[in-house]
Amino acid sequence: MDDCLRLTDNVWVIGDMAHAQTTGEQALPMVASVALQQGRYVAKSILSDSGVEPFRYKDKGQMATVGRRLAVVELPGGLRMHGTLAWLAWLTLHVVYLAGGRNRVSVIADWFWNYLAWGSGPRRTIIE
Ligand SMILES: Cc1cc2nc3c(=O)[nH]c(=O)nc-3n(C[C@H](O)[C@H](O)[C@H](O)COP(=O)(O)OP(=O)(O)OC[C@H]3O[C@@H](n4cnc5c(N)ncnc54)[C@H](O)[C@@H]3O)c2cc1C
């Protein structure tokens, strides 16, 4: 794969399937923001007659949920957040990025139900 994410003349690889590097040897992480930026970049490449610059990933920070009402957030400037505020930021951003109003409503309803039903279902997947 070249630095324009092209495998051959008419084949591109993006998202989790790609092994794209920005600087050094380390590949970009398998996260949604990489896949989204690569998707937009390849769409532009396909539509462009004159070619495009090599792909450059713009780091917008990292977020992960790590428990109930608990998340960690790291912004590009090094600002870090954790706890409930970070968890609310994670929820909001993920809903904003979903495509379509129906998707958003159904995900919010699912999350709300899971939040209320937390701990009430079977938890063990392996039984002796
Ligand atoms: C449990 C979990 C939690 C995660 N949490 C986060 C997070 O908090 N933040 C974050 O940034 N990233 C997170 N990720 C990673 C993120 O989901 C992926 O990096 C991102 O979805 C990659 O996008 P993609 O388009 O490459 O692949 P996908 O989103 O997996 O899309 C691939 C699509 O191709 C379809 N497909 C597969 N084979 C075929 C076929 N033969 N024919 C037609 N269609 C096919 C699949 O059904 C799927 O819809 C998480 C991943 C997992 C598994």
The ligand as an SDF file (V2000), in Angstrom:
LIG
                    3D

 53 58  0  0  0  0  0  0  0  0999 V2000
  -15.8620   -3.4030   20.6470 C   0  0  0  0  0  0  0  0  0  0  0  0
  -15.2170   -2.2700   19.8900 C   0  0  0  0  0  0  0  0  0  0  0  0
  -15.1960   -0.9990   20.4550 C   0  0  0  0  0  0  0  0  0  0  0  0
  -14.6070    0.0490   19.7620 C   0  0  0  0  0  0  0  0  0  0  0  0
  -14.6090    1.2990   20.3100 N   0  0  0  0  0  0  0  0  0  0  0  0
  -14.0800    2.3150   19.6370 C   0  0  0  0  0  0  0  0  0  0  0  0
  -14.1050    3.6360   20.1870 C   0  0  0  0  0  0  0  0  0  0  0  0
  -14.5950    3.8730   21.2930 O   0  0  0  0  0  0  0  0  0  0  0  0
  -13.5680    4.6410   19.4640 N   0  0  0  0  0  0  0  0  0  0  0  0
  -13.0240    4.4200   18.2240 C   0  0  0  0  0  0  0  0  0  0  0  0
  -12.5770    5.3800   17.5850 O   0  0  0  0  0  0  0  0  0  0  0  0
  -12.9820    3.1880   17.6670 N   0  0  0  0  0  0  0  0  0  0  0  0
  -13.4900    2.1290   18.3510 C   0  0  0  0  0  0  0  0  0  0  0  0
  -13.4490    0.8670   17.8080 N   0  0  0  0  0  0  0  0  0  0  0  0
  -12.7890    0.6750   16.5130 C   0  0  0  0  0  0  0  0  0  0  0  0
  -13.6840    1.1120   15.3680 C   0  0  0  0  0  0  0  0  0  0  0  0
  -14.9500    0.4990   15.4900 O   0  0  0  0  0  0  0  0  0  0  0  0
  -13.0260    0.7050   14.0510 C   0  0  0  0  0  0  0  0  0  0  0  0
  -11.7190    1.2120   14.0080 O   0  0  0  0  0  0  0  0  0  0  0  0
  -13.8040    1.2510   12.8580 C   0  0  0  0  0  0  0  0  0  0  0  0
  -15.1320    0.7890   12.8920 O   0  0  0  0  0  0  0  0  0  0  0  0
  -13.1250    0.7970   11.5590 C   0  0  0  0  0  0  0  0  0  0  0  0
  -13.9390    1.1340   10.4780 O   0  0  0  0  0  0  0  0  0  0  0  0
  -13.8830    0.2780    9.1500 P   0  0  0  0  0  0  0  0  0  0  0  0
  -14.7550    1.0010    8.1800 O   0  0  0  0  0  0  0  0  0  0  0  0
  -12.4700   -0.0220    8.7840 O   0  0  0  0  0  0  0  0  0  0  0  0
  -14.5090   -1.1420    9.5260 O   0  0  0  0  0  0  0  0  0  0  0  0
  -15.9730   -1.4890   10.0410 P   0  0  0  0  0  0  0  0  0  0  0  0
  -16.5930   -0.3660   10.7970 O   0  0  0  0  0  0  0  0  0  0  0  0
  -15.8100   -2.8170   10.7220 O   0  0  0  0  0  0  0  0  0  0  0  0
  -16.8090   -1.6360    8.7160 O   0  0  0  0  0  0  0  0  0  0  0  0
  -16.6250   -2.7220    7.8500 C   0  0  0  0  0  0  0  0  0  0  0  0
  -17.9850   -3.0570    7.2500 C   0  0  0  0  0  0  0  0  0  0  0  0
  -17.8110   -3.9840    6.1840 O   0  0  0  0  0  0  0  0  0  0  0  0
  -18.8080   -4.9580    6.2970 C   0  0  0  0  0  0  0  0  0  0  0  0
  -18.3090   -6.1680    5.6240 N   0  0  0  0  0  0  0  0  0  0  0  0
  -17.3930   -7.0540    6.0450 C   0  0  0  0  0  0  0  0  0  0  0  0
  -17.2050   -8.0170    5.1400 N   0  0  0  0  0  0  0  0  0  0  0  0
  -18.0120   -7.7380    4.1060 C   0  0  0  0  0  0  0  0  0  0  0  0
  -18.2630   -8.3620    2.8660 C   0  0  0  0  0  0  0  0  0  0  0  0
  -17.6460   -9.4690    2.4870 N   0  0  0  0  0  0  0  0  0  0  0  0
  -19.1770   -7.7960    2.0540 N   0  0  0  0  0  0  0  0  0  0  0  0
  -19.8140   -6.6460    2.4080 C   0  0  0  0  0  0  0  0  0  0  0  0
  -19.6100   -6.0080    3.5770 N   0  0  0  0  0  0  0  0  0  0  0  0
  -18.7210   -6.5450    4.4130 C   0  0  0  0  0  0  0  0  0  0  0  0
  -19.0260   -5.1530    7.7920 C   0  0  0  0  0  0  0  0  0  0  0  0
  -20.2780   -5.7250    8.0720 O   0  0  0  0  0  0  0  0  0  0  0  0
  -18.9200   -3.7110    8.2740 C   0  0  0  0  0  0  0  0  0  0  0  0
  -20.1650   -3.0510    8.2340 O   0  0  0  0  0  0  0  0  0  0  0  0
  -14.0340   -0.1880   18.4780 C   0  0  0  0  0  0  0  0  0  0  0  0
  -14.0640   -1.4720   17.9290 C   0  0  0  0  0  0  0  0  0  0  0  0
  -14.6380   -2.5070   18.6240 C   0  0  0  0  0  0  0  0  0  0  0  0
  -14.6730   -3.8880   18.0020 C   0  0  0  0  0  0  0  0  0  0  0  0
  1  2  1  0
  2  3  1  0
  2 52  2  0
  3  4  2  0
  4  5  1  0
  4 50  1  0
  5  6  2  0
  6  7  1  0
  6 13  1  0
  7  8  2  0
  7  9  1  0
  9 10  1  0
 10 11  2  0
 10 12  1  0
 12 13  2  0
 13 14  1  0
 14 15  1  0
 14 50  1  0
 15 16  1  0
 16 17  1  0
 16 18  1  0
 18 19  1  0
 18 20  1  0
 20 21  1  0
 20 22  1  0
 22 23  1  0
 23 24  1  0
 24 25  2  0
 24 26  1  0
 24 27  1  0
 27 28  1  0
 28 29  2  0
 28 30  1  0
 28 31  1  0
 31 32  1  0
 32 33  1  0
 33 34  1  0
 33 48  1  0
 34 35  1  0
 35 36  1  0
 35 46  1  0
 36 37  1  0
 36 45  1  0
 37 38  2  0
 38 39  1  0
 39 40  1  0
 39 45  2  0
 40 41  1  0
 40 42  2  0
 42 43  1  0
 43 44  2  0
 44 45  1  0
 46 47  1  0
 46 48  1  0
 48 49  1  0
 50 51  2  0
 51 52  1  0
 52 53  1  0
M  END
$$$$
